[in-house]
Amino acid sequence: MSTTSTTTSHPSTPTRAKVRAERERADADRAERRAAAPGPDDASGKGWRDRVGAYVALTKPRIIELLLVTTLPTMILAQGGLPDLWLVLLTLVGGTLAAASANVFNCYLDRDIDQVMNRTKRRPLATGEITPRAALVFATVLGVVSLLWFALLVNVASAWLTFGAIAIYVVGYTMILKRRTPQNIVWGGIAGCMPVFIGWAAVTGSLSWAAVALFGVIFFWTPPHYWPLSVKFKKDYANAGVPMLPVVASDRRVAIEMVAHTVAMIACSLALVPLAGMSWFYTVVAIASGGWFLYLVIAMLRRAGHPERGKLGAMKVFHGSITYLTVLFIAVAVDVFLPF
């Protein structure tokens, strides 16, 4: 869907020297904080709780919550009713472990740029609260446990899909795409689509075109969900040398691409109707919620490049995207139980 070339000319971005200087200052600040931190003799109950909290923060719990919101309705649709509750629990726990692993790997690999971004400079690795080695071990253990969990307790198909999700996010997005192309979140976002495949495979042991339609919904939803956040923190990404689309393109170009992705997202949501035999209830919800979200994105497009029309409204779109996806997947689950 995206039409922006990776060769788009970049506006003035910080030099390597500037980025290096920012990182050196962040390192110095981190060293000061570590020097001022209480030693073992000062440890208390709060100390170990803070430590546990730091490890939990590395897993990015809010992102995990959103991933799980898509998994359960997918399992209900695949089953054609409520799946075995033990299977649901096993799948959700395994998905949590896998997503946590991918997120911790991301924090480990991005710890240098996290130190220079205001939005991320308080993350445990950026502050020195957790060492890189400890984070790497934590991520690896979570990943191995998640794969064994799915393979031994769910099925092999879901285990392979879980491995693919972690690999795409860690290697494909974080290591290869994120710092090289403004289309990073488009293709890297495939990892965020994998929970629907994993949930479907957990129930059926295979995939179907209905699962592909749900995959498409999340794939095209990801850019208009994430780019508004990148608009808000544009300077952060520029200072870190990360070429997010809002950094290298105009607000109008970003909004145009968001509209295109949103239209494709709505099309995928409606494709589910014939593919999964959804009722009029889901159809109405898909059209209404999709139309509402498209309205938000078009409103952002109309304001782009026209300061006199008020604030761009990027964060309104960001929060609206979360509402849209939640409502749509709730409708997927509810529709299965309706008698018509």
C-alpha positions as YAML, in Angstrom:
chain: A
units: angstrom
residues:
- id: 1
  name: MET
  ca: [0.00, 0.00, 0.00]
- id: 2
  name: SER
  ca: [2.77, 2.39, 0.88]
- id: 3
  name: THR
  ca: [4.10, 4.50, -1.97]
- id: 4
  name: THR
  ca: [6.95, 6.31, -0.29]
- id: 5
  name: SER
  ca: [10.32, 5.36, -1.72]
- id: 6
  name: THR
  ca: [13.10, 4.57, 0.66]
- id: 7
  name: THR
  ca: [15.19, 7.01, -1.33]
- id: 8
  name: THR
  ca: [13.10, 9.98, -0.26]
- id: 9
  name: SER
  ca: [15.40, 12.89, 0.35]
- id: 10
  name: HIS
  ca: [15.88, 13.48, 4.06]
- id: 11
  name: PRO
  ca: [15.56, 16.94, 5.55]
- id: 12
  name: SER
  ca: [18.44, 18.17, 7.63]
- id: 13
  name: THR
  ca: [19.19, 15.44, 10.17]
- id: 14
  name: PRO
  ca: [21.70, 15.41, 12.98]
- id: 15
  name: THR
  ca: [25.25, 14.50, 12.07]
- id: 16
  name: ARG
  ca: [26.88, 11.38, 13.43]
- id: 17
  name: ALA
  ca: [28.95, 13.58, 15.71]
- id: 18
  name: LYS
  ca: [25.84, 15.15, 17.21]
- id: 19
  name: VAL
  ca: [24.21, 11.78, 17.80]
- id: 20
  name: ARG
  ca: [27.45, 10.50, 19.34]
- id: 21
  name: ALA
  ca: [27.61, 13.53, 21.63]
- id: 22
  name: GLU
  ca: [24.03, 12.98, 22.74]
- id: 23
  name: ARG
  ca: [24.83, 9.37, 23.57]
- id: 24
  name: GLU
  ca: [27.98, 10.35, 25.48]
- id: 25
  name: ARG
  ca: [25.96, 12.80, 27.58]
- id: 26
  name: ALA
  ca: [23.37, 10.10, 28.22]
- id: 27
  name: ASP
  ca: [26.13, 7.69, 29.27]
- id: 28
  name: ALA
  ca: [27.50, 10.29, 31.70]
- id: 29
  name: ASP
  ca: [24.05, 10.89, 33.18]
- id: 30
  name: ARG
  ca: [23.53, 7.17, 33.55]
- id: 31
  name: ALA
  ca: [26.88, 6.78, 35.31]
- id: 32
  name: GLU
  ca: [25.92, 9.53, 37.77]
- id: 33
  name: ARG
  ca: [22.58, 7.89, 38.50]
- id: 34
  name: ARG
  ca: [24.24, 4.53, 39.08]
- id: 35
  name: ALA
  ca: [26.84, 6.10, 41.37]
- id: 36
  name: ALA
  ca: [24.08, 7.73, 43.40]
- id: 37
  name: ALA
  ca: [22.02, 4.55, 43.58]
- id: 38
  name: PRO
  ca: [21.89, 2.75, 46.95]
- id: 39
  name: GLY
  ca: [24.30, -0.12, 47.35]
- id: 40
  name: PRO
  ca: [23.55, -3.64, 48.57]
- id: 41
  name: ASP
  ca: [23.78, -2.56, 52.21]
- id: 42
  name: ASP
  ca: [20.97, -0.08, 51.57]
- id: 43
  name: ALA
  ca: [18.73, -2.64, 49.88]
- id: 44
  name: SER
  ca: [15.17, -2.92, 51.15]
- id: 45
  name: GLY
  ca: [11.90, -4.50, 50.19]
- id: 46
  name: LYS
  ca: [11.34, -1.62, 47.84]
- id: 47
  name: GLY
  ca: [14.67, -2.40, 46.17]
- id: 48
  name: TRP
  ca: [13.71, -5.84, 44.93]
- id: 49
  name: ARG
  ca: [10.24, -4.65, 43.96]
- id: 50
  name: ASP
  ca: [11.82, -1.90, 41.88]
- id: 51
  name: ARG
  ca: [14.07, -4.51, 40.29]
- id: 52
  name: VAL
  ca: [11.14, -6.71, 39.34]
- id: 53
  name: GLY
  ca: [9.29, -3.65, 38.08]
- id: 54
  name: ALA
  ca: [12.26, -2.76, 35.87]
- id: 55
  name: TYR
  ca: [12.26, -6.19, 34.26]
- id: 56
  name: VAL
  ca: [8.50, -5.98, 33.71]
- id: 57
  name: ALA
  ca: [8.93, -2.54, 32.12]
- id: 58
  name: LEU
  ca: [11.40, -4.02, 29.63]
- id: 59
  name: THR
  ca: [8.64, -6.31, 28.33]
- id: 60
  name: LYS
  ca: [6.40, -3.31, 27.39]
- id: 61
  name: PRO
  ca: [3.19, -4.65, 29.01]
- id: 62
  name: ARG
  ca: [0.86, -2.21, 27.23]
- id: 63
  name: ILE
  ca: [1.93, -3.52, 23.84]
- id: 64
  name: ILE
  ca: [1.39, -7.09, 25.03]
- id: 65
  name: GLU
  ca: [-2.14, -6.23, 26.18]
- id: 66
  name: LEU
  ca: [-3.04, -5.00, 22.71]
- id: 67
  name: LEU
  ca: [-1.64, -8.16, 21.11]
- id: 68
  name: LEU
  ca: [-3.72, -10.35, 23.40]
- id: 69
  name: VAL
  ca: [-6.86, -8.37, 22.55]
- id: 70
  name: THR
  ca: [-6.60, -9.74, 19.01]
- id: 71
  name: THR
  ca: [-5.70, -13.31, 19.98]
- id: 72
  name: LEU
  ca: [-8.74, -14.37, 22.01]
- id: 73
  name: PRO
  ca: [-11.41, -13.22, 19.50]
- id: 74
  name: THR
  ca: [-9.44, -14.96, 16.75]
- id: 75
  name: MET
  ca: [-9.49, -18.21, 18.72]
- id: 76
  name: ILE
  ca: [-13.24, -17.88, 19.28]
- id: 77
  name: LEU
  ca: [-13.82, -17.35, 15.55]
- id: 78
  name: ALA
  ca: [-11.57, -20.28, 14.64]
- id: 79
  name: GLN
  ca: [-13.45, -22.56, 17.05]
- id: 80
  name: GLY
  ca: [-16.87, -21.27, 16.06]
- id: 81
  name: GLY
  ca: [-17.58, -20.86, 19.76]
- id: 82
  name: LEU
  ca: [-15.70, -20.77, 23.03]
- id: 83
  name: PRO
  ca: [-12.50, -22.85, 22.78]
- id: 84
  name: ASP
  ca: [-11.30, -25.06, 25.59]
- id: 85
  name: LEU
  ca: [-10.44, -22.64, 28.39]
- id: 86
  name: TRP
  ca: [-7.21, -24.49, 29.17]
- id: 87
  name: LEU
  ca: [-6.11, -24.03, 25.55]
- id: 88
  name: VAL
  ca: [-7.00, -20.34, 25.73]
- id: 89
  name: LEU
  ca: [-4.96, -19.90, 28.90]
- id: 90
  name: LEU
  ca: [-1.96, -21.76, 27.46]
- id: 91
  name: THR
  ca: [-2.07, -19.70, 24.26]
- id: 92
  name: LEU
  ca: [-2.37, -16.36, 26.04]
- id: 93
  name: VAL
  ca: [0.45, -17.18, 28.46]
- id: 94
  name: GLY
  ca: [2.66, -18.40, 25.62]
- id: 95
  name: GLY
  ca: [1.86, -15.29, 23.59]
- id: 96
  name: THR
  ca: [2.71, -13.09, 26.55]
- id: 97
  name: LEU
  ca: [6.09, -14.80, 26.97]
- id: 98
  name: ALA
  ca: [6.87, -14.50, 23.25]
- id: 99
  name: ALA
  ca: [5.89, -10.84, 23.00]
- id: 100
  name: ALA
  ca: [7.84, -10.08, 26.16]
- id: 101
  name: SER
  ca: [10.92, -11.75, 24.69]
- id: 102
  name: ALA
  ca: [10.69, -9.76, 21.46]
- id: 103
  name: ASN
  ca: [10.20, -6.50, 23.35]
- id: 104
  name: VAL
  ca: [13.18, -7.09, 25.65]
- id: 105
  name: PHE
  ca: [15.37, -7.95, 22.65]
- id: 106
  name: ASN
  ca: [14.17, -4.68, 21.10]
- id: 107
  name: CYS
  ca: [15.14, -2.73, 24.22]
- id: 108
  name: TYR
  ca: [18.55, -4.43, 24.27]
- id: 109
  name: LEU
  ca: [19.29, -3.63, 20.62]
- id: 110
  name: ASP
  ca: [17.91, -0.09, 20.81]
- id: 111
  name: ARG
  ca: [19.50, 0.86, 24.13]
- id: 112
  name: ASP
  ca: [21.83, 3.35, 22.39]
- id: 113
  name: ILE
  ca: [19.03, 5.35, 20.78]
- id: 114
  name: ASP
  ca: [16.77, 4.99, 23.82]
- id: 115
  name: GLN
  ca: [19.34, 7.02, 25.75]
- id: 116
  name: VAL
  ca: [18.95, 10.05, 23.46]
- id: 117
  name: MET
  ca: [15.16, 10.00, 23.03]
- id: 118
  name: ASN
  ca: [13.07, 11.83, 25.63]
- id: 119
  name: ARG
  ca: [10.27, 9.29, 25.25]
- id: 120
  name: THR
  ca: [12.51, 6.31, 26.04]
- id: 121
  name: LYS
  ca: [15.42, 7.64, 28.10]
- id: 122
  name: ARG
  ca: [13.83, 6.38, 31.34]
- id: 123
  name: ARG
  ca: [13.71, 2.77, 30.20]
- id: 124
  name: PRO
  ca: [15.65, 0.43, 32.53]
- id: 125
  name: LEU
  ca: [18.47, -0.23, 30.05]
- id: 126
  name: ALA
  ca: [18.83, 3.44, 29.17]
- id: 127
  name: THR
  ca: [19.14, 4.42, 32.83]
- id: 128
  name: GLY
  ca: [21.46, 1.56, 33.72]
- id: 129
  name: GLU
  ca: [18.95, 0.04, 36.13]
- id: 130
  name: ILE
  ca: [19.41, -3.25, 34.29]
- id: 131
  name: THR
  ca: [22.65, -4.26, 32.56]
- id: 132
  name: PRO
  ca: [22.67, -5.18, 28.85]
- id: 133
  name: ARG
  ca: [23.89, -8.69, 29.68]
- id: 134
  name: ALA
  ca: [21.05, -9.26, 32.14]
- id: 135
  name: ALA
  ca: [18.51, -8.01, 29.59]
- id: 136
  name: LEU
  ca: [19.92, -10.26, 26.87]
- id: 137
  name: VAL
  ca: [19.74, -13.31, 29.13]
- id: 138
  name: PHE
  ca: [16.19, -12.36, 30.18]
- id: 139
  name: ALA
  ca: [15.06, -11.99, 26.55]
- id: 140
  name: THR
  ca: [16.65, -15.29, 25.53]
- id: 141
  name: VAL
  ca: [15.10, -17.22, 28.41]
- id: 142
  name: LEU
  ca: [11.66, -15.76, 27.68]
- id: 143
  name: GLY
  ca: [11.97, -16.65, 24.00]
- id: 144
  name: VAL
  ca: [13.12, -20.22, 24.57]
- id: 145
  name: VAL
  ca: [10.44, -20.83, 27.19]
- id: 146
  name: SER
  ca: [7.73, -19.43, 24.88]
- id: 147
  name: LEU
  ca: [8.75, -21.72, 22.01]
- id: 148
  name: LEU
  ca: [8.89, -24.80, 24.23]
- id: 149
  name: TRP
  ca: [5.60, -23.76, 25.80]
- id: 150
  name: PHE
  ca: [3.79, -23.68, 22.46]
- id: 151
  name: ALA
  ca: [5.49, -26.79, 21.07]
- id: 152
  name: LEU
  ca: [4.84, -28.95, 24.13]
- id: 153
  name: LEU
  ca: [1.56, -27.57, 25.45]
- id: 154
  name: VAL
  ca: [-0.28, -26.20, 22.39]
- id: 155
  name: ASN
  ca: [0.96, -27.49, 19.02]
- id: 156
  name: VAL
  ca: [3.96, -27.36, 16.72]
- id: 157
  name: ALA
  ca: [2.28, -25.05, 14.18]
- id: 158
  name: SER
  ca: [1.77, -22.33, 16.78]
- id: 159
  name: ALA
  ca: [5.37, -22.78, 17.96]
- id: 160
  name: TRP
  ca: [6.78, -22.18, 14.47]
- id: 161
  name: LEU
  ca: [4.57, -19.13, 14.00]
- id: 162
  name: THR
  ca: [5.75, -17.81, 17.36]
- id: 163
  name: PHE
  ca: [9.37, -18.26, 16.29]
- id: 164
  name: GLY
  ca: [8.58, -16.36, 13.09]
- id: 165
  name: ALA
  ca: [6.96, -13.51, 15.01]
- id: 166
  name: ILE
  ca: [9.97, -13.08, 17.30]
- id: 167
  name: ALA
  ca: [12.42, -13.30, 14.39]
- id: 168
  name: ILE
  ca: [10.54, -10.76, 12.28]
- id: 169
  name: TYR
  ca: [10.35, -8.23, 15.11]
- id: 170
  name: VAL
  ca: [13.89, -8.66, 16.41]
- id: 171
  name: VAL
  ca: [15.84, -9.28, 13.21]
- id: 172
  name: GLY
  ca: [13.58, -7.92, 10.49]
- id: 173
  name: TYR
  ca: [12.33, -4.77, 12.20]
- id: 174
  name: THR
  ca: [14.77, -3.87, 14.98]
- id: 175
  name: MET
  ca: [18.07, -4.95, 13.41]
- id: 176
  name: ILE
  ca: [17.46, -4.37, 9.69]
- id: 177
  name: LEU
  ca: [14.57, -2.03, 8.91]
- id: 178
  name: LYS
  ca: [14.19, 0.43, 11.77]
- id: 179
  name: ARG
  ca: [17.33, 2.47, 11.16]
- id: 180
  name: ARG
  ca: [17.43, 2.08, 7.38]
- id: 181
  name: THR
  ca: [14.06, 2.89, 5.84]
- id: 182
  name: PRO
  ca: [10.99, 5.04, 6.53]
- id: 183
  name: GLN
  ca: [8.94, 1.96, 5.64]
- id: 184
  name: ASN
  ca: [10.29, 0.24, 8.76]
- id: 185
  name: ILE
  ca: [7.01, 0.07, 10.62]
- id: 186
  name: VAL
  ca: [5.08, -1.09, 7.53]
- id: 187
  name: TRP
  ca: [7.01, -4.32, 7.03]
- id: 188
  name: GLY
  ca: [8.19, -4.67, 10.60]
- id: 189
  name: GLY
  ca: [4.55, -4.49, 11.61]
- id: 190
  name: ILE
  ca: [4.08, -8.02, 10.27]
- id: 191
  name: ALA
  ca: [5.26, -9.23, 13.66]
- id: 192
  name: GLY
  ca: [2.28, -7.53, 15.28]
- id: 193
  name: CYS
  ca: [-0.06, -9.40, 12.93]
- id: 194
  name: MET
  ca: [1.25, -12.83, 13.93]
- id: 195
  name: PRO
  ca: [-0.89, -13.26, 17.09]
- id: 196
  name: VAL
  ca: [-3.96, -13.86, 14.91]
- id: 197
  name: PHE
  ca: [-2.13, -16.61, 13.03]
- id: 198
  name: ILE
  ca: [-0.86, -18.07, 16.30]
- id: 199
  name: GLY
  ca: [-4.32, -17.99, 17.87]
- id: 200
  name: TRP
  ca: [-5.93, -19.56, 14.81]
- id: 201
  name: ALA
  ca: [-3.27, -22.28, 14.57]
- id: 202
  name: ALA
  ca: [-3.57, -22.99, 18.29]
- id: 203
  name: VAL
  ca: [-7.21, -23.96, 17.74]
- id: 204
  name: THR
  ca: [-7.11, -25.60, 14.31]
- id: 205
  name: GLY
  ca: [-3.47, -26.59, 13.76]
- id: 206
  name: SER
  ca: [-3.55, -24.74, 10.44]
- id: 207
  name: LEU
  ca: [-4.50, -21.40, 8.86]
- id: 208
  name: SER
  ca: [-7.40, -20.20, 6.71]
- id: 209
  name: TRP
  ca: [-8.36, -17.26, 4.54]
- id: 210
  name: ALA
  ca: [-10.37, -15.82, 7.42]
- id: 211
  name: ALA
  ca: [-7.15, -15.68, 9.43]
- id: 212
  name: VAL
  ca: [-5.45, -13.98, 6.49]
- id: 213
  name: ALA
  ca: [-8.19, -11.31, 6.45]
- id: 214
  name: LEU
  ca: [-7.63, -10.61, 10.16]
- id: 215
  name: PHE
  ca: [-3.89, -10.52, 9.50]
- id: 216
  name: GLY
  ca: [-4.55, -7.92, 6.79]
- id: 217
  name: VAL
  ca: [-6.63, -5.79, 9.15]
- id: 218
  name: ILE
  ca: [-3.73, -5.49, 11.60]
- id: 219
  name: PHE
  ca: [-1.11, -5.13, 8.86]
- id: 220
  name: PHE
  ca: [-2.82, -2.09, 7.34]
- id: 221
  name: TRP
  ca: [-3.86, -0.77, 10.76]
- id: 222
  name: THR
  ca: [-0.27, -0.62, 12.04]
- id: 223
  name: PRO
  ca: [1.00, 2.43, 10.06]
- id: 224
  name: PRO
  ca: [-1.96, 4.73, 10.88]
- id: 225
  name: HIS
  ca: [-1.61, 3.54, 14.48]
- id: 226
  name: TYR
  ca: [2.12, 4.12, 14.84]
- id: 227
  name: TRP
  ca: [2.85, 7.07, 12.54]
- id: 228
  name: PRO
  ca: [0.81, 9.54, 14.65]
- id: 229
  name: LEU
  ca: [3.05, 8.64, 17.59]
- id: 230
  name: SER
  ca: [6.06, 9.26, 15.34]
- id: 231
  name: VAL
  ca: [4.61, 12.65, 14.40]
- id: 232
  name: LYS
  ca: [4.40, 13.65, 18.05]
- id: 233
  name: PHE
  ca: [7.96, 12.49, 18.77]
- id: 234
  name: LYS
  ca: [9.42, 13.51, 15.42]
- id: 235
  name: LYS
  ca: [12.34, 15.41, 16.97]
- id: 236
  name: ASP
  ca: [13.15, 12.45, 19.19]
- id: 237
  name: TYR
  ca: [13.46, 10.13, 16.22]
- id: 238
  name: ALA
  ca: [15.44, 12.69, 14.24]
- id: 239
  name: ASN
  ca: [17.91, 13.18, 17.09]
- id: 240
  name: ALA
  ca: [18.37, 9.42, 17.32]
- id: 241
  name: GLY
  ca: [18.90, 9.10, 13.58]
- id: 242
  name: VAL
  ca: [15.83, 6.89, 13.05]
- id: 243
  name: PRO
  ca: [14.19, 7.67, 9.65]
- id: 244
  name: MET
  ca: [10.55, 7.24, 10.63]
- id: 245
  name: LEU
  ca: [8.27, 8.44, 7.84]
- id: 246
  name: PRO
  ca: [7.22, 11.63, 9.70]
- id: 247
  name: VAL
  ca: [10.92, 12.52, 10.03]
- id: 248
  name: VAL
  ca: [11.70, 12.29, 6.31]
- id: 249
  name: ALA
  ca: [8.36, 13.30, 4.77]
- id: 250
  name: SER
  ca: [5.85, 16.12, 5.17]
- id: 251
  name: ASP
  ca: [2.85, 15.81, 7.47]
- id: 252
  name: ARG
  ca: [0.63, 15.80, 4.41]
- id: 253
  name: ARG
  ca: [2.50, 12.90, 2.81]
- id: 254
  name: VAL
  ca: [2.26, 10.95, 6.05]
- id: 255
  name: ALA
  ca: [-1.47, 11.62, 6.31]
- id: 256
  name: ILE
  ca: [-2.06, 10.59, 2.68]
- id: 257
  name: GLU
  ca: [-0.37, 7.25, 3.30]
- id: 258
  name: MET
  ca: [-2.38, 6.82, 6.49]
- id: 259
  name: VAL
  ca: [-5.61, 7.30, 4.54]
- id: 260
  name: ALA
  ca: [-4.53, 4.70, 1.97]
- id: 261
  name: HIS
  ca: [-3.67, 2.17, 4.66]
- id: 262
  name: THR
  ca: [-6.94, 2.84, 6.50]
- id: 263
  name: VAL
  ca: [-9.01, 2.20, 3.37]
- id: 264
  name: ALA
  ca: [-7.17, -1.09, 2.83]
- id: 265
  name: MET
  ca: [-7.72, -1.97, 6.50]
- id: 266
  name: ILE
  ca: [-11.47, -1.45, 6.19]
- id: 267
  name: ALA
  ca: [-11.52, -3.57, 3.02]
- id: 268
  name: CYS
  ca: [-9.82, -6.44, 4.87]
- id: 269
  name: SER
  ca: [-12.28, -6.15, 7.75]
- id: 270
  name: LEU
  ca: [-15.18, -6.46, 5.32]
- id: 271
  name: ALA
  ca: [-13.52, -9.35, 3.47]
- id: 272
  name: LEU
  ca: [-14.00, -11.32, 6.68]
- id: 273
  name: VAL
  ca: [-17.78, -11.25, 6.16]
- id: 274
  name: PRO
  ca: [-17.90, -13.75, 3.26]
- id: 275
  name: LEU
  ca: [-14.74, -15.60, 4.33]
- id: 276
  name: ALA
  ca: [-15.98, -16.38, 7.85]
- id: 277
  name: GLY
  ca: [-19.74, -16.09, 7.36]
- id: 278
  name: MET
  ca: [-20.06, -13.09, 9.67]
- id: 279
  name: SER
  ca: [-23.54, -11.72, 10.38]
- id: 280
  name: TRP
  ca: [-25.00, -8.28, 9.85]
- id: 281
  name: PHE
  ca: [-23.93, -7.36, 13.40]
- id: 282
  name: TYR
  ca: [-20.23, -7.63, 12.65]
- id: 283
  name: THR
  ca: [-20.75, -6.00, 9.25]
- id: 284
  name: VAL
  ca: [-22.40, -2.94, 10.78]
- id: 285
  name: VAL
  ca: [-19.71, -2.63, 13.47]
- id: 286
  name: ALA
  ca: [-16.92, -3.00, 10.89]
- id: 287
  name: ILE
  ca: [-18.42, -0.31, 8.65]
- id: 288
  name: ALA
  ca: [-19.26, 2.08, 11.49]
- id: 289
  name: SER
  ca: [-15.97, 1.76, 13.37]
- id: 290
  name: GLY
  ca: [-13.93, 1.77, 10.18]
- id: 291
  name: GLY
  ca: [-15.77, 4.84, 8.90]
- id: 292
  name: TRP
  ca: [-15.22, 6.63, 12.20]
- id: 293
  name: PHE
  ca: [-11.50, 5.92, 12.18]
- id: 294
  name: LEU
  ca: [-11.23, 6.95, 8.53]
- id: 295
  name: TYR
  ca: [-12.91, 10.23, 9.47]
- id: 296
  name: LEU
  ca: [-10.21, 10.85, 12.11]
- id: 297
  name: VAL
  ca: [-7.43, 10.16, 9.62]
- id: 298
  name: ILE
  ca: [-8.98, 12.37, 6.91]
- id: 299
  name: ALA
  ca: [-9.38, 15.15, 9.47]
- id: 300
  name: MET
  ca: [-5.66, 14.88, 10.16]
- id: 301
  name: LEU
  ca: [-4.97, 15.05, 6.42]
- id: 302
  name: ARG
  ca: [-7.09, 18.20, 6.05]
- id: 303
  name: ARG
  ca: [-5.11, 19.92, 8.82]
- id: 304
  name: ALA
  ca: [-1.71, 18.78, 7.57]
- id: 305
  name: GLY
  ca: [0.23, 21.74, 6.22]
- id: 306
  name: HIS
  ca: [-2.43, 24.19, 7.43]
- id: 307
  name: PRO
  ca: [-1.54, 25.40, 10.96]
- id: 308
  name: GLU
  ca: [-4.42, 27.84, 10.84]
- id: 309
  name: ARG
  ca: [-6.81, 24.89, 10.98]
- id: 310
  name: GLY
  ca: [-5.63, 23.93, 14.43]
- id: 311
  name: LYS
  ca: [-3.51, 21.14, 15.84]
- id: 312
  name: LEU
  ca: [-2.76, 18.19, 13.62]
- id: 313
  name: GLY
  ca: [-4.61, 15.83, 15.96]
- id: 314
  name: ALA
  ca: [-2.06, 13.04, 15.62]
- id: 315
  name: MET
  ca: [-2.53, 11.67, 19.13]
- id: 316
  name: LYS
  ca: [-6.30, 11.67, 18.68]
- id: 317
  name: VAL
  ca: [-5.75, 9.34, 15.73]
- id: 318
  name: PHE
  ca: [-3.32, 7.23, 17.76]
- id: 319
  name: HIS
  ca: [-5.80, 6.68, 20.59]
- id: 320
  name: GLY
  ca: [-8.62, 6.26, 18.09]
- id: 321
  name: SER
  ca: [-6.73, 3.45, 16.38]
- id: 322
  name: ILE
  ca: [-6.59, 1.49, 19.64]
- id: 323
  name: THR
  ca: [-10.31, 2.00, 20.19]
- id: 324
  name: TYR
  ca: [-11.06, 0.88, 16.63]
- id: 325
  name: LEU
  ca: [-9.07, -2.34, 16.83]
- id: 326
  name: THR
  ca: [-10.52, -3.23, 20.22]
- id: 327
  name: VAL
  ca: [-14.11, -2.64, 19.09]
- id: 328
  name: LEU
  ca: [-13.62, -4.58, 15.85]
- id: 329
  name: PHE
  ca: [-12.16, -7.66, 17.53]
- id: 330
  name: ILE
  ca: [-14.80, -7.62, 20.25]
- id: 331
  name: ALA
  ca: [-17.35, -7.66, 17.42]
- id: 332
  name: VAL
  ca: [-15.55, -10.66, 15.91]
- id: 333
  name: ALA
  ca: [-15.96, -12.57, 19.17]
- id: 334
  name: VAL
  ca: [-19.54, -11.49, 19.88]
- id: 335
  name: ASP
  ca: [-20.72, -12.29, 16.35]
- id: 336
  name: VAL
  ca: [-19.85, -15.95, 16.81]
- id: 337
  name: PHE
  ca: [-22.38, -16.32, 19.64]
- id: 338
  name: LEU
  ca: [-25.28, -14.50, 17.98]
- id: 339
  name: PRO
  ca: [-28.19, -16.73, 16.87]
- id: 340
  name: PHE
  ca: [-28.51, -15.13, 13.45]
...
